[in-house]
Amino acid sequence: MIVLASQSPGRLSTLRAAGVEPMVRVSDVDESALLAGLTARHQMAGLPAPTPVEQVQVLAEAKARDVAARLTPQEVAEAAGAGGCVVVGCDSMLEFDGQVLGKPGSPEKVRERWLAMRGRAAVLHSGHFLVRVTDGATAAGVSSGVVHFGEPTLAEIEAYAASGEPQWCAGAFTIDGLGGAFIESIEGDPHGVVGLSLPLLRRLLADLGVVWTDLWLLPGGAA
């Protein structure tokens, strides 16, 4: 069984729509401190600044390991099923104009970003890190997709910012909610842009000996 180390409703709904009902446990990771530490290590080693791919992978790994370490024996037993108990950590960031954009956190920041992004394109990176609790085996990968933004009017941007939806989404948008009408097209896996790539997750689970179809919860409760 999968334990989803994320409070993202988009990731949860993506799994549920694919027939998988995970246990949800939210990590207690300080993302800002982790990224600051990563940047400092790069500077001390004389390396370039961490890439978006490196950043999302570091955060995804930290979330997965944090949740895996805090699961109680009872929770591990409850989550055990096909393939055992596997914790899935994810993190997403938008790469736009050479900058990495996380969650905007305020309506003002949402408006600022959308005024810059409308009519243009950016790359959404989603890191995935899996930990098999029984033996600590891991698997990891990144899904990246190009997002082509529409050209919403200023009034539409104001309304979207005021809705509250984009404040806590990487890049200040969704494709599976109110923001979907403002996205013209996606190059790559659209699930990865939501924050969890189903094809990548299936491959990573296979690396840990888990068969994707064994996780399906079919109508009537049959797996």
Backbone as numpy.savetxt, mean C-alpha at the origin, in Angstrom:
# Nx Ny Nz CAx CAy CAz Cx Cy Cz
-3.58 -18.24 6.22 -4.41 -17.05 6.22 -3.54 -15.81 6.22
-4.07 -14.73 5.66 -3.35 -13.47 5.59 -3.70 -12.57 6.76
-2.68 -11.95 7.34 -2.88 -10.87 8.30 -2.45 -9.58 7.59
-3.36 -8.67 7.39 -3.07 -7.42 6.69 -2.61 -6.37 7.69
-1.35 -5.96 7.56 -0.77 -4.98 8.48 -1.02 -3.57 7.95
-2.28 -3.21 7.83 -2.64 -1.92 7.25 -4.05 -1.54 7.67
-4.26 -0.25 7.88 -5.61 0.24 8.17 -6.29 0.81 6.93
-5.66 0.61 5.76 -6.19 1.15 4.51 -7.48 0.45 4.11
-8.59 1.18 3.99 -9.83 0.56 3.52 -9.72 0.08 2.08
-8.90 0.75 1.26 -8.72 0.33 -0.12 -8.06 -1.03 -0.23
-7.03 -1.26 0.59 -6.36 -2.56 0.56 -7.29 -3.66 1.06
-8.02 -3.37 2.11 -8.94 -4.38 2.65 -10.04 -4.71 1.65
-10.62 -3.71 1.03 -11.69 -3.97 0.07 -11.16 -4.68 -1.17
-9.91 -4.41 -1.55 -9.29 -5.10 -2.68 -9.19 -6.60 -2.40
-8.74 -6.95 -1.21 -8.63 -8.36 -0.85 -10.01 -9.02 -0.78
-10.94 -8.32 -0.17 -12.28 -8.91 -0.03 -12.94 -9.13 -1.39
-12.76 -8.17 -2.30 -13.34 -8.32 -3.63 -12.71 -9.49 -4.38
-11.46 -9.84 -4.01 -10.77 -10.96 -4.64 -11.03 -12.28 -3.93
-11.96 -12.28 -2.95 -12.33 -13.52 -2.29 -11.50 -13.88 -1.09
-10.70 -12.91 -0.59 -9.82 -13.18 0.55 -10.25 -12.32 1.74
-10.49 -12.94 2.88 -10.89 -12.22 4.09 -9.72 -12.26 5.09
-8.95 -11.18 5.18 -7.79 -11.20 6.06 -8.14 -10.83 7.50
-7.25 -11.16 8.40 -7.27 -10.58 9.72 -6.54 -9.23 9.60
-7.06 -8.18 10.21 -6.44 -6.85 10.11 -5.81 -6.48 11.44
-4.52 -6.14 11.39 -3.80 -5.64 12.54 -2.94 -4.46 12.08
-3.11 -3.32 12.71 -2.41 -2.10 12.29 -1.07 -2.00 12.99
-0.05 -1.64 12.25 1.29 -1.53 12.81 1.43 -0.26 13.65
2.47 -0.25 14.47 2.76 0.91 15.31 4.09 1.52 14.90
4.30 1.61 13.60 5.58 2.07 13.06 5.59 3.60 12.92
6.70 4.21 13.31 6.91 5.65 13.13 7.53 5.85 11.75
6.69 6.14 10.75 7.16 6.22 9.37 8.18 7.33 9.17
7.94 8.47 9.77 8.86 9.61 9.61 10.25 9.28 10.16
10.29 8.63 11.33 11.57 8.27 11.93 12.31 7.24 11.08
11.56 6.28 10.54 12.19 5.26 9.69 12.82 5.88 8.45
12.07 6.77 7.80 12.59 7.40 6.59 13.77 8.31 6.90
13.71 9.00 8.04 14.83 9.85 8.43 16.08 9.01 8.66
15.90 7.86 9.30 17.03 6.97 9.53 17.60 6.42 8.24
16.72 6.07 7.30 17.17 5.57 6.00 17.98 6.63 5.27
17.50 7.86 5.28 18.21 8.96 4.62 19.56 9.20 5.27
19.59 9.16 6.60 20.85 9.37 7.32 21.87 8.30 6.98
21.43 7.05 6.90 22.35 5.96 6.55 22.91 6.14 5.15
22.07 6.58 4.22 22.55 6.83 2.87 23.59 7.94 2.86
23.33 9.00 3.61 24.27 10.12 3.67 25.60 9.70 4.27
25.56 8.92 5.34 26.79 8.47 5.99 27.61 7.57 5.08
26.92 6.83 4.21 27.60 5.92 3.29 27.98 6.60 1.98
27.63 7.89 1.86 27.94 8.61 0.63 27.09 8.19 -0.55
25.90 7.68 -0.26 25.00 7.21 -1.31 24.00 8.29 -1.68
23.41 8.18 -2.88 22.33 9.12 -3.25 21.15 8.96 -2.30
20.25 9.93 -2.33 19.05 9.87 -1.49 18.26 8.60 -1.82
17.58 8.03 -0.85 16.79 6.81 -1.10 15.75 7.03 -2.19
15.63 6.05 -3.08 14.64 6.14 -4.14 13.25 5.87 -3.58
12.20 6.25 -4.31 10.85 5.92 -3.86 10.65 4.43 -3.62
11.24 3.60 -4.48 11.12 2.15 -4.32 11.75 1.70 -3.01
12.94 2.23 -2.70 13.59 1.88 -1.44 12.75 2.32 -0.24
12.16 3.49 -0.35 11.38 4.02 0.77 10.13 3.19 1.05
9.37 2.86 0.00 8.15 2.09 0.24 8.48 0.68 0.73
9.61 0.14 0.30 9.97 -1.20 0.75 10.39 -1.20 2.21
11.14 -0.18 2.61 11.55 -0.08 4.02 10.32 0.02 4.92
9.36 0.83 4.52 8.15 1.00 5.34 7.28 -0.25 5.34
7.14 -0.88 4.17 6.35 -2.11 4.09 6.95 -3.20 4.97
8.28 -3.33 4.92 8.95 -4.34 5.75 8.76 -4.05 7.23
8.94 -2.79 7.61 8.81 -2.44 9.03 7.41 -2.73 9.54
6.40 -2.42 8.74 5.01 -2.68 9.15 4.75 -4.17 9.31
5.20 -4.96 8.34 4.97 -6.40 8.40 5.69 -7.02 9.60
6.94 -6.64 9.81 7.70 -7.23 10.92 7.13 -6.78 12.27
6.68 -5.55 12.35 6.11 -5.05 13.60 4.86 -5.84 13.98
3.97 -6.02 13.03 2.74 -6.76 13.31 3.04 -8.23 13.59
3.95 -8.83 12.83 4.29 -10.23 13.04 4.84 -10.45 14.45
5.63 -9.50 14.93 6.24 -9.64 16.25 5.22 -9.46 17.38
4.14 -8.74 17.11 3.16 -8.44 18.16 1.94 -9.35 18.15
1.86 -10.27 17.20 0.75 -11.22 17.20 0.85 -12.15 18.40
-0.27 -12.38 19.05 -0.29 -13.30 20.18 -0.37 -14.73 19.66
0.03 -15.71 20.48 -0.12 -17.11 20.05 -1.55 -17.45 19.65
-2.52 -16.86 20.35 -3.91 -17.11 20.02 -4.26 -16.56 18.64
-3.74 -15.35 18.32 -4.00 -14.75 17.01 -3.33 -15.55 15.91
-2.12 -16.03 16.17 -1.43 -16.85 15.17 -2.22 -18.12 14.91
-2.72 -18.73 15.98 -3.51 -19.95 15.82 -4.80 -19.66 15.07
-5.41 -18.51 15.37 -6.66 -18.13 14.70 -6.42 -17.87 13.22
-5.26 -17.29 12.90 -4.96 -16.96 11.50 -4.41 -18.13 10.72
-4.02 -19.19 11.41 -3.45 -20.34 10.71 -4.50 -20.97 9.81
-4.08 -21.31 8.62 -4.98 -21.94 7.66 -4.15 -22.43 6.50
-4.66 -22.24 5.29 -3.91 -22.65 4.10 -2.59 -21.89 4.05
-1.48 -22.60 4.13 -0.18 -21.95 4.05 0.29 -21.35 5.35
-0.47 -21.52 6.44 -0.07 -20.95 7.71 -0.48 -19.49 7.83
0.20 -18.76 8.71 -0.10 -17.36 8.98 0.94 -16.48 8.31
0.51 -15.66 7.38 1.42 -14.77 6.65 0.97 -13.32 6.85
1.88 -12.48 7.33 1.61 -11.06 7.53 2.02 -10.30 6.27
1.12 -9.43 5.80 1.38 -8.63 4.59 1.46 -7.15 4.98
2.62 -6.55 4.77 2.80 -5.13 4.99 2.91 -4.40 3.66
2.30 -3.22 3.56 2.32 -2.45 2.31 2.56 -0.97 2.62
3.10 -0.28 1.65 3.20 1.17 1.74 3.24 1.74 0.33
2.64 2.92 0.15 2.56 3.53 -1.18 3.04 4.98 -1.14
3.69 5.39 -2.23 4.11 6.78 -2.40 4.00 7.16 -3.87
3.73 8.43 -4.11 3.63 8.94 -5.47 4.91 9.68 -5.83
5.47 9.33 -6.99 6.66 10.02 -7.49 6.21 11.00 -8.57
6.39 12.30 -8.29 5.90 13.34 -9.19 6.92 14.46 -9.28
7.32 14.76 -10.49 8.30 15.84 -10.72 9.56 15.65 -9.89
10.01 14.40 -9.77 11.24 14.13 -9.04 11.10 14.17 -7.54
9.89 14.34 -7.04 9.65 14.37 -5.60 8.80 13.17 -5.19
8.94 12.77 -3.95 8.14 11.68 -3.40 7.04 12.28 -2.54
5.80 11.96 -2.87 4.66 12.52 -2.17 3.94 11.42 -1.40
3.80 11.62 -0.10 3.04 10.70 0.72 1.64 11.23 0.93
1.13 11.08 2.14 -0.22 11.55 2.46 -0.19 13.06 2.68
-1.09 13.82 2.06 -1.04 15.28 2.20 -1.40 15.76 3.61
-2.39 15.13 4.23 -2.70 15.44 5.62 -3.59 16.65 5.87
-3.87 17.45 4.84 -4.73 18.62 5.04 -5.40 18.99 3.72
-6.58 19.64 3.77 -7.25 20.08 2.54 -6.40 21.06 1.74
-5.65 21.89 2.43 -4.81 22.88 1.75 -3.74 22.19 0.91
-3.13 21.14 1.47 -2.10 20.41 0.75 -2.71 19.64 -0.42
-3.92 19.12 -0.23 -4.61 18.43 -1.33 -4.81 19.39 -2.50
-5.31 20.58 -2.23 -5.53 21.56 -3.30 -4.23 21.91 -4.01
-3.18 22.11 -3.23 -1.87 22.47 -3.81 -1.38 21.37 -4.75
-1.50 20.13 -4.31 -1.01 19.02 -5.14 -1.84 18.86 -6.41
-3.16 18.93 -6.27 -4.00 18.73 -7.45 -3.84 19.84 -8.47
-3.60 21.04 -8.03 -3.35 22.14 -8.97 -2.08 21.87 -9.77
-1.11 21.21 -9.14 0.14 20.87 -9.83 0.00 19.62 -10.69
-0.82 18.65 -10.25 -0.86 17.35 -10.92 -1.86 17.27 -12.07
-2.90 18.09 -12.08 -3.97 17.92 -13.07 -3.42 18.06 -14.49
-3.87 17.15 -15.34 -3.41 17.14 -16.72 -2.04 16.52 -16.93
-1.46 15.98 -15.87 -0.11 15.42 -15.98 -0.11 13.95 -15.53
1.08 13.39 -15.38 1.20 11.98 -14.99 2.23 11.84 -13.87
2.10 10.77 -13.11 3.02 10.47 -12.03 3.08 8.96 -11.86
4.03 8.49 -11.06 4.20 7.05 -10.83 3.88 6.74 -9.38
2.96 5.81 -9.18 2.58 5.36 -7.84 3.31 4.05 -7.54
4.13 4.07 -6.50 4.88 2.88 -6.08 4.23 2.28 -4.84
3.97 0.97 -4.86 3.43 0.28 -3.69 4.37 -0.87 -3.32
4.97 -0.75 -2.15 5.85 -1.79 -1.65 5.06 -2.87 -0.92
5.50 -4.12 -1.06 4.87 -5.27 -0.42 5.95 -6.08 0.30
5.69 -6.43 1.55 6.62 -7.28 2.29 5.82 -8.30 3.08
6.16 -9.58 2.91 5.43 -10.68 3.54 6.33 -11.41 4.53
5.77 -11.76 5.69 6.48 -12.54 6.70 5.63 -13.76 7.06
6.20 -14.94 6.91 5.52 -16.15 7.39 5.87 -16.32 8.86
4.87 -16.25 9.72 5.11 -16.16 11.15 5.77 -17.41 11.71
5.44 -18.56 11.20 5.94 -19.81 11.79 7.46 -19.92 11.75
8.08 -19.45 10.67 9.53 -19.62 10.55 10.27 -18.34 10.15
9.54 -17.23 9.97 10.20 -15.96 9.64 10.59 -15.80 8.19
10.19 -16.74 7.33 10.49 -16.62 5.91 9.82 -15.36 5.33
10.48 -14.73 4.37 9.96 -13.48 3.82 9.94 -13.48 2.29
9.15 -12.57 1.75 9.11 -12.33 0.31 8.74 -10.86 0.11
9.27 -10.24 -0.93 9.05 -8.80 -1.09 9.04 -8.41 -2.56
8.36 -7.31 -2.86 8.32 -6.78 -4.22 7.62 -5.44 -4.26
7.79 -4.74 -5.37 7.18 -3.42 -5.55 6.37 -3.41 -6.84
5.18 -2.84 -6.76 4.34 -2.62 -7.93 4.35 -1.13 -8.24
4.64 -0.78 -9.49 4.67 0.62 -9.90 3.77 0.83 -11.11
2.94 1.86 -11.05 2.02 2.16 -12.14 2.00 3.65 -12.45
1.86 3.97 -13.72 1.79 5.36 -14.15 0.34 5.82 -14.11
0.11 6.92 -13.41 -1.23 7.48 -13.26 -1.34 8.73 -14.11
-2.33 8.75 -15.01 -2.58 9.94 -15.84 -3.79 10.69 -15.26
-3.53 11.89 -14.78 -4.58 12.67 -14.12 -5.41 13.45 -15.13
-6.70 13.55 -14.82 -7.57 14.39 -15.61 -7.35 15.87 -15.26
-8.27 16.69 -15.71 -8.14 18.13 -15.46 -9.39 18.65 -14.76
-9.56 18.29 -13.48 -10.72 18.80 -12.74 -10.66 20.32 -12.61
-11.82 20.92 -12.55 -11.89 22.37 -12.38 -11.48 22.73 -10.96
-11.25 24.02 -10.75 -10.89 24.47 -9.40 -12.02 24.14 -8.42
-13.27 24.32 -8.86 -14.40 24.00 -7.99 -14.42 22.52 -7.64
-14.09 21.65 -8.61 -14.06 20.21 -8.34 -12.92 19.86 -7.38
-11.77 20.51 -7.56 -10.64 20.28 -6.65 -11.01 20.71 -5.23
-11.66 21.85 -5.12 -12.08 22.34 -3.80 -13.04 21.35 -3.15
-14.00 20.84 -3.92 -14.96 19.89 -3.38 -14.28 18.59 -2.97
-13.33 18.13 -3.78 -12.63 16.89 -3.46 -11.79 17.07 -2.20
-11.10 18.19 -2.08 -10.30 18.46 -0.88 -11.18 18.52 0.36
-12.34 19.14 0.22 -13.26 19.29 1.36 -13.89 17.96 1.77
-13.91 16.98 0.86 -14.53 15.68 1.18 -13.76 14.92 2.25
-12.49 15.22 2.39 -11.65 14.53 3.36 -11.02 13.26 2.85
-11.53 12.71 1.76 -11.03 11.43 1.28 -9.53 11.43 0.95
-9.03 12.44 0.21 -7.64 12.35 -0.25 -6.59 12.71 0.79
-7.00 13.20 1.94 -6.02 13.66 2.92 -5.08 12.55 3.39
-5.60 11.33 3.48 -4.82 10.23 4.04 -4.50 9.18 2.99
-4.44 9.61 1.72 -4.09 8.72 0.62 -2.77 9.17 0.00
-1.92 8.22 -0.32 -0.65 8.54 -0.96 -0.90 9.30 -2.25
-0.29 10.48 -2.38 -0.45 11.26 -3.59 -1.70 12.10 -3.63
-2.55 12.03 -2.61 -3.77 12.85 -2.52 -4.85 12.45 -3.51
-4.97 11.14 -3.78 -6.03 10.69 -4.68 -6.36 9.23 -4.44
-7.53 8.83 -4.91 -7.91 7.42 -4.97 -8.40 7.13 -6.39
-8.37 5.85 -6.76 -9.03 5.47 -8.02 -10.27 4.64 -7.74
-10.44 4.26 -6.46 -11.56 3.38 -6.09 -12.57 4.11 -5.21
-12.57 5.44 -5.31 -13.50 6.22 -4.51 -13.89 7.49 -5.24
-14.04 8.58 -4.50 -14.45 9.85 -5.10 -13.47 10.35 -6.15
-12.19 10.04 -5.96 -11.17 10.53 -6.88 -11.12 9.82 -8.21
-11.81 8.69 -8.34 -11.74 7.91 -9.58 -12.16 8.68 -10.81
-13.09 9.62 -10.66 -13.56 10.39 -11.82 -12.51 11.36 -12.33
-11.46 11.59 -11.55 -10.42 12.55 -11.94 -9.17 11.86 -12.49
-9.23 10.53 -12.64 -8.10 9.77 -13.18 -8.45 9.31 -14.59
-7.67 9.72 -15.57 -7.96 9.39 -16.97 -7.58 7.95 -17.31
-6.41 7.51 -16.84 -5.98 6.16 -17.18 -4.83 5.74 -16.27
-4.60 4.41 -16.27 -3.52 3.81 -15.49 -2.68 2.93 -16.40
-1.37 3.06 -16.33 -0.47 2.13 -17.00 0.11 1.22 -15.93
-0.25 -0.06 -15.98 0.20 -0.98 -14.95 -0.99 -1.59 -14.23
-0.71 -2.20 -13.09 -1.76 -2.88 -12.33 -2.57 -1.85 -11.53
-3.86 -1.69 -11.82 -4.66 -0.73 -11.07 -4.78 -1.07 -9.59
-4.72 -2.37 -9.26 -4.76 -2.75 -7.84 -3.54 -2.21 -7.11
-2.40 -2.21 -7.79 -1.19 -1.66 -7.18 -1.33 -0.18 -6.90
-2.08 0.52 -7.74 -2.31 1.95 -7.52 -3.24 2.16 -6.33
-4.17 1.23 -6.12 -5.00 1.29 -4.91 -4.14 1.09 -3.67
-3.06 0.30 -3.82 -2.16 0.10 -2.69 -1.78 -1.34 -2.42
-2.40 -2.29 -3.15 -2.07 -3.69 -2.98 -2.26 -4.41 -4.31
-1.16 -4.85 -4.89 -1.20 -5.50 -6.20 -1.54 -6.98 -6.04
-2.68 -7.38 -6.54 -3.09 -8.78 -6.42 -2.17 -9.74 -7.19
-1.77 -9.42 -8.43 -0.86 -10.34 -9.13 0.48 -10.49 -8.41
1.02 -9.37 -7.91 2.28 -9.44 -7.18 2.11 -10.22 -5.88
1.02 -9.96 -5.16 0.78 -10.68 -3.92 0.66 -12.18 -4.16
-0.03 -12.57 -5.23 -0.17 -14.00 -5.54 1.20 -14.63 -5.75
2.08 -13.94 -6.48 3.43 -14.48 -6.74 4.25 -14.57 -5.45
4.15 -13.55 -4.60 4.93 -13.55 -3.37 4.44 -14.64 -2.41
3.13 -14.82 -2.35 2.59 -15.90 -1.53 3.05 -17.27 -2.04
3.09 -17.41 -3.36 3.56 -18.67 -3.95 5.00 -18.95 -3.52
5.82 -17.89 -3.42 7.21 -18.05 -2.97 7.27 -18.60 -1.54
6.20 -18.34 -0.77 6.15 -18.83 0.61 5.32 -20.10 0.73
4.98 -20.69 -0.41 4.27 -21.96 -0.40 2.77 -21.86 -0.23
2.22 -20.66 -0.45 0.77 -20.47 -0.30 0.13 -20.40 -1.67
-0.87 -21.22 -1.90 -1.62 -21.21 -3.16 -2.77 -20.21 -3.05
-2.79 -19.26 -3.96 -3.76 -18.16 -3.89 -5.20 -18.65 -3.79
-5.55 -19.62 -4.61 -6.95 -20.06 -4.63 -7.35 -20.78 -3.34
-6.38 -21.24 -2.56 -6.69 -21.86 -1.26 -7.19 -20.80 -0.27
-6.93 -19.53 -0.56 -7.34 -18.45 0.34 -8.75 -17.95 0.07
-9.32 -18.35 -1.04 -10.65 -17.85 -1.40 -11.69 -18.27 -0.38
-12.51 -17.31 0.01 -13.70 -17.60 0.81 -14.89 -17.43 -0.13
-15.39 -18.53 -0.62 -16.43 -18.51 -1.64 -17.80 -18.34 -0.99
-18.80 -17.92 -1.78 -20.16 -17.77 -1.23 -20.61 -19.02 -0.49
-21.25 -18.79 0.65 -21.66 -19.93 1.45 -20.65 -20.32 2.50
-19.46 -19.60 2.46 -18.45 -19.84 3.47 -17.45 -20.91 3.12
-17.57 -21.53 1.94 -16.64 -22.59 1.56 -15.37 -21.98 0.99
-14.24 -22.58 1.34 -12.96 -22.10 0.83 -12.65 -22.80 -0.47
